[in-house]
Amino acid sequence: MAEYGLGYANAAGLRERLMGVGDLERLTSRAGLGVAHARDLVPLRGFLTRLPGLREGLGAVAAPLLARVAEDIAGLPDLQKLLEEALEDDPPLSLREGGLIRESWNGELRELKQSARGAREWIASLEARERERTGINSLRVRFNRVFGYAIEVSNAHAGKVPADYIRRQTLVGAERYVTTELKEYESRVVGAEERIARLEFDLFVQVRAEVASRADELLRTARAVGTLDALAALAQVAHERGYVRPEVDGSDSLEILDGRHPVLEVGGLPFTPNDVSLDPAGCQIVILTGPNMSGKSVFMRQTALIVILAQMGAFVPARSARVGVVDRILTRVGAQDNMARGQSTFLVEMVETASILHHATPHSLILLDEVGRGTSTFDGLAIAWAVTEELHERGQGAKVLFATHYHELTALADRLARVRNFHVAVREWNDEIIFLHKVRPGGTDRSYGIQVARLAGLPTQVIERAKAILAELEQERTELSAALEPAAPQDAAQLALFPSAHDPVLKELGALDLSALTPLQALNLLSDWQRRLKGRL
């Protein structure tokens, strides 16, 4: 990537060299603990052969980060040579059965293997020689793990058995024999195999110890290669998916044009990009409304992912992006409980919200998804309202995306200077909704919950009954709103969920000198205020 001086061509070449590289840190740790087997060290050998190519590929790049990566990649040619010369290409998993070490690497091992090989060749040729000597064409040389090697002769040829044959085992219809010479070669084979297995194990332990002694160099190399792999992968993804280089500065603003979700956009379905504009001096808090499944959560999460990608030095999925420094991303997303600690879903939600309010800074990005939904409607709305006010007045300028179904919160845009309303657009057609997944300015007063429930597969009778109940509730709300309209006098304050600060009763309450108020005076005032309030209903 451009920040690192790693273009797509270089990145593709480095990615090819990195193909097949295993977990070097794990292999090194296993060697240090003395539990690595030969099949661990053979991949390590293959990895070490790639290091010169990686260093060479970084030689033409002048970026400081890649220069440090190249310096940290140790050559280790002596360790590579040791593993190449000592280890077989396809060793067994067991360390106690031989087949681990090349015989050319150790003189003693070579002599033992040559001796065992000669003995096996003598035994392999014994059958033909004995057939010719005895004239028994059905004679066989057999091996048994219990009795070892033996010459098998059927009972039909028992009269032709030479005198130097020694009976070893009787079978149904045959006898097995040995000779003094066969026993000698057998002992050579068996003894050599046992000694070979012990020697190979000892030699492998030495090789493993040598690997462990180079742990510092191997781990430093592993970290450098991991960094290189991450950078090359980011460069490749940026090229293939059309990412752009973001502008990262020291401001507190966040401007993203046509931002996309880096994971969902490659899912095979069309993806609708969206803009984001957050600025503590202007649009600090976005109240985002819209139906379920419309894309509110995707919009918030893609914003967070773009910020993370930009600050780690990667290109981002957008048409353009300007990202100010963000010190933390605080989220209250999803629904879960923690019953082991006695925490309900709502309590967990409140704990997360409290943590956000306590830890927000001017450089924070805050994602709130449905705060207050786990309790009664008015309790939840009151909490969501108060949280928004707190973030606006004392949140130190933290940038906030707040997705909610409490449409009453859209009124905050008229009360708080740095709050803006946005909604995810939908289109209604034949009592159904079409999700446009486009975030647009302005609020909405509908959640289309029944339509979403129909998409989820609720039975038709349930959907129809829900429509009827919704119509009744909306009618009752309309009638209640009309009943709450002030009748007289003209200057009487209208009752609302959140009373106006110009209410006469509130003004009188604010002007009271409580320290000079007697209990009797307080009761008289309360009685007067109650009478006046009842007169408005």
N, C-alpha and C positions, 0 to 999 in steps of 0.2 A: 504494500500500500504506500501511498505517496508519503505519509508521515515517516515511514520507516525506510524509504528508498527501495521498497520491494515491489516491483511491478509484477503484472500478471505472468509474464513469460518466466521471470525468475522464480516466482512463487510456484508455478506449475512444475518447473524442473526440480525445485527443492521438495515439493510434495511427492514427486515420483521417487526421489532418493529416500524419502522417509517411509515409503510403503513397506510394510512388513516389520517395521521396528517395534519391538515388544516393550514391555514395561521394565525399563532398565532399573528404575528405583527398586522395584519389587525383587528383581533378580539379584541385585547387589545386596539387599537386605537379607535374602535367603542365604546367600553365600556367607555373609557376616555372622549369621546365626548358626551356620554349620548344617543347614537342612537342605541346601540346594543339591539337586541330582544332575546327572550329566545332560539330561534333556533341558535343564535350565541354562547350562553353560554353552551348549551348542548355538542357541539363538543369540546369546551374548556375543559369541564369536562372529556370527553373521552381522550383527549390529556394528561391531568395531570395524569391520571391513568397509562400512559406508561412511565412516567419519571423515576420511580424507576428501571424499567427494563433496560432503557438506561444507567443509572448510573452503574448498576450492570454489564452490558455488557462491559463497559469501565474500570471496576475495575482491570482486569487482564492485561491491556495494559500499558506499562511503557513509551510510547513515550510522550515527553513533551507537544506537541500540543494537543494530546488527553487528557492528564491530565488536561490541562487548560480548555478544553471543558467540561470535567466531573465536574470541580469545578464550572463552570458557569451555569450548569443545576441545577436550584433550585428545592428542593423537593416539597414545597407548599402543604403538606398534609392537613393543616387546610382549605385551599381554596378548595381543592378537596373534602373534607368532606362536606363543606358548599354547594357546587354545587350538590353533590350527594344527600344530605338530602333535599334540598330546591326545586330543579327543577323537574318537571315531565319529563318523558322519551320522550314524543312526544307532546310538547307544541304547541299551535297554533301560527301562525305568528302575529296575533293581540295581543296587550298587554292590551286591554280594555274589553275583553270578558271572562276572567277567564281561567282556565285550565293550569295555569302556575306553580303554587306552590303546592307541596304535602301537604295535610291536616295534615299529621302527624308532620309537621315541626312547626306549629303554633297553639296554643290552641284556640284562637279566631276563626281562620279559621276552625278548626275542629268542633267547636260547631255550627258554621253557616252552614257548609255542612251537619252535622248530622240533624239539624233542617229542612233544605230544603229537605233532603232525606226522612225524616219521613213524611213530608207533601205530597211529591210526591207519596209515598207508600199509604197513606190514599186515595188520589185522584184516584190512579190506582185501588184500591179495591172498590171504590164507585159504579161503574157500576153494578157489581154483586149484591151488597147489595140492590140497588134501583130496580133492576129487580125483586128480590125476594119480596121486600116490596110492589111494585105496581102491580106486575103480568104482566108487559109490557115486553115481551121478546125482542122486537125490540128497546128498550131503549138504547141509546148510550151516553157516556160522551165524548164531543168534546172539542178541544182547537182552539181558533182563536186569532191571534196576536192583533186584535183590541178589541174584546169583552172578551178575556180570556177564562176560562173554563165554560162549560155549559152542561146541561142535555138535550139531543135532543129526542123529542117524536113526532111521526108522528100524523097527524090529525085524523087518524082512531082510535087512542087510547086517544083522548083528554078527553073523559069522565072519564078516570082512573087516571088523573093527580091529585096528592095529593094537599091538600089545602096549604101546606107550600112551594110549588113551586112558585117562583117569575119569571114572564115572563121577558126574557132579549132580545130575537130577534125572529122575525117572518120570516120564510122561506116559499118557495113554497111547500106545502104539509107537513109542520112540524113546530113545535115551539121549541124554546130553553129556558130553565129555569135555575135558580140558586136557591140555598138554602143559608140560613144564614151561615150554617156551611161550605159549599163549598166556599163561599166568604172569610171566615176567613182563610181556608187553602190555598186558592189561593194567598191571600196577604202575607202569610208566604213564599210561594215559590218565588213569584216575588220579595218581599223585600229582602229575603235572597240572591237571585242571584245577585241583584244589589250591595248589601253590599259585597258579595264574590268577585265580579269583582273589586270593588274599593280597597278592602283589598289586593287582590292578586297583583294588580298593585303596590301598595305602598310597599309591601314586595319584589317584583321583583326589584324595584328601589333601595332598600337597598342592595340586592345581587349584582346588577350591580355596585353600588358604591364601594362595597368591592373589586370587581375585579379591578376596576379602581385604587384603592389605592395600589394595588400590581403591578402596571404597570412596575416599574423599574425591578423587579425580572422577570416578564413575558417576557419583551423585551430582557433582558440579556439571558434568557433561549432560546428564539426564535432564537437569533443570534448563540448561541452555537449549537442548534439542526440543524440550517441551515448549519453550518460548517460541522457538523457530516454527514449530508445527502450528501453534496457535496463530502466529502472524501470517504464515502462508495460507492457512485455511481462511482467515478473514479476507485476505487479498483475493483468493479464488472466489469466495462467495460474493464479494463486492463486484467483481467483474461479471460473474454469471447472472446476477440478479439486478444489475443496474443501480447499485448503491451510489451515493454521492458523498463527497468529502464535506463534513459539517464544519461550521465556524464555531470554535469554542473560545469564549472570551471570559473576562472577569466580571461581567454584568450579572444581574439577577433575572434577565429576560429569557424567555423560551419561545422561539418562533420556528414552527415546522410547517412546511408547505407540502401537501399531498403525502403525508406520512402513511406508512404501511406497517402491518404487523410482520416481523421477519420470519415467523413460523407459519402463520395461517396463509400468507400469500403464496406459499409453495404447495398448498394442499390440493391444487387442481381445480378449485372453484374460483370464479371471478372475485376480485377483492376491490372494495371501494376505498380509495385513499381519502384522508381527511386532514384538515389544517388544525393547528394548535397555536394559540397566542396567549401567553401568560406573562404578566408584568406587574410586579408589586406596586408600581406607581399608577397603574391603570386597571387592567383586568387581572386582579390577584386571585379571585375565586370564581370558578365556573360552576353554576348549578346546572347539572345535565339531567334532563328528563326525557322520557320516551318509553315505549313498551318493552317488556321483556323480549329477549332474542333480537332486539333491534341493533345491538352492537355497542352498547354503552361500556360494558366491561372491556371489550376488545379495544375500544378507543383509548381507555385509560391505560391499559396494560401496554399497548404499542407505544404510547408516549413515554412510559417508564423505560421500556426496552431501548428506545431510540436514545434517550438520555444516557443510559448505561453504555451503549455502544459508542456514543460520541466521546464520552469521558474516558473510555479505555483506549481511545485512539483509533477506533474502527470507522469505516464508512457506514452510512446509515441508509435505511430504506425510505427515501423521501425524494422530492424534487429539489428541495433545499432545506437547510436547517441551521439555525443559530442557537447555540446552547450555552447559557451561562453556567457558571460553576454550581453544581449541586452536591452538597455534602452528604445528604442521605435521602433515601426514598422511603417514606413512612406510609404504610398501607393498612386499611381496614377493609378487607375483601373476603367474601365467602361467608359460610355459616358452619360452625363446628362447636362441639362442646368438649369439656374436659371433666368427665364424670368422676375420674379417679381423684380429682381434687375438689369435687363437689361444685363444679362450675357449670352452670347451664349455658345454652347457646347465647342467650342475651348477656349473661355476665361476662362471658369471654369477649363478646363484642364490646362491652363497656370497658373492660380492662385494656383492650387494644386501643380504643379511642382515647382513654386516659393517658396511655403511654405516648400517643401522638401529641397530645396537648402539652405534655411535660417536656418533650424532647424536640419539638419543632424549633428550627432556627430560620433566620432570614434566607438561608440558601437551601432550604428543604423543599422537596416536591412531595405533596401529600395526595394520596388517592383514597377517597372515602366512597364505599359502595353500600348504600342502604343502611346508614346509621340509624338506629332506633326502631328497626322493624320487629324486634323480638318482644315488644311489650304492647300495651294498648295504644290505639291510634293517637290519642292526645298526648300521652306520655312520650311516645316515640317522636312525635312532631315537635314537642317542646324541647326534647333533648337535641334533636337535629338542628333546630333553630338556634339554640343556645351555643352549640358547638360551632356553628357557622359564625355567629357574632364574635365568639372568643377568638377564632382564627383571624377574623377581620380586624378586630380592635387590638388584640394582644398577641397575635400569632407571629409578630415580628416580620411580617412581609412574606411568609412562606407561601409558595404557589400551590393552589388547591384545585383538584378536580373532584367534584362531589356529585355522584350519580344517585338519584333518589326517585321514589314514587310519591313522595310528599309534595304535591304540586303547590301547596301553600307556601313552600320555601321560595318560589319564584318571586313572591312579594318582597323578598329581601333586596332584590336589585333596585327597588325604588327607595329603600331605606339606607342601604350601605353603599358607599361611593365606589368601592372596588369589587363589587359583585356583579357578574353578568350571567344572563340566562342563555342556555343553548339547549337544543333538543335534537334527537335523532329522528329524521323524517321518515314517515310512512305514507302510503297511499291507500285509501279505502276504495274498494270496488266490490259490489254485490255482497255487502255485509262481511267482507273479508278484508284483510290488510296485506299489503305488499311491503316488505321491508326494503327501504332504499339504502339503509346503512350510511346515510350522509348526515354529518353533524352540521346544523345550521343555527344561526342566531335566533334568540327568542325562546320562550318557554312553551309548554303544552299542558293542557289540563286533562288529558286522557291517558290511561295506561293500556287500554285494549286488552285487559286481562282475560276477558271471556273469549276473545278471538284466539289468543294464544293458547288458552285451555282447549279450544276446539282442535288446534293444530297438534296438541299433545295427545289427543285421542279420547277425551272425556265423552261419555255416552251422550247421544243427542238430547235425551230427555233432561239430563243434568244441565246441558248448555241452555236449553229453552227455559228451564226453571230459573236459572241464574239471570237470564235476560229480564224475566218478569220481576224478579226481586230487585234487580238493579234499577229498573224503571220506577218501582215504588219508592226506593230509597232516594233516588234523585228528585222525585216529586216532593217527598217529605222535606228534603233539604231546601228545595225552592220555596215551599210554603213557610218553613222556619225562617229563611232569610227575609222573606217579605214581612213576617210578623215582627222581626227584630228591627225593621226600619223605624226611625224616630217619628212618633206621631205629632208631638208638640212639646215644648215650644220649638221654634225654628233653630235656636242655637244649641239645643241639647245635643250632646255627643252621641254618635251612633255606637252601639255595642259591637264589639268585634272580638275575635280571638285574642288579639293583642291590642289593648286599649290605647287610644291616642294620648300622647304626653300632654295635650292641651285640655284634657278632661278637668272640669272645675273641682271635682272631688279630689283628684290627684294633686291639683295645685294647692288646695287647702291642706292636704296631708303633708305635702312637702314643706309648707311654711310653718308647721307646728313646732313649738318649742317644747319638746317632750319633758325636759327637766323641770319646767314650771307648770306642768299639767297635773291636776289632781285627779284621783280615780273617778270622782263624780263627773268632772268635766269630760273625761275620756268617754264615759258611758253615754253622756248626752250627745257628744259628737258622733259616736258610732250609731246611735239611734237616728240622728238626723240624716246621716249619709245613707243608712239603709232605706229610710223613707223616700229620699230623693231618687235612689236607684230603682226602687220598686215602681216609682211613678213613671219611669221610662219604659217599663215592660208592658 
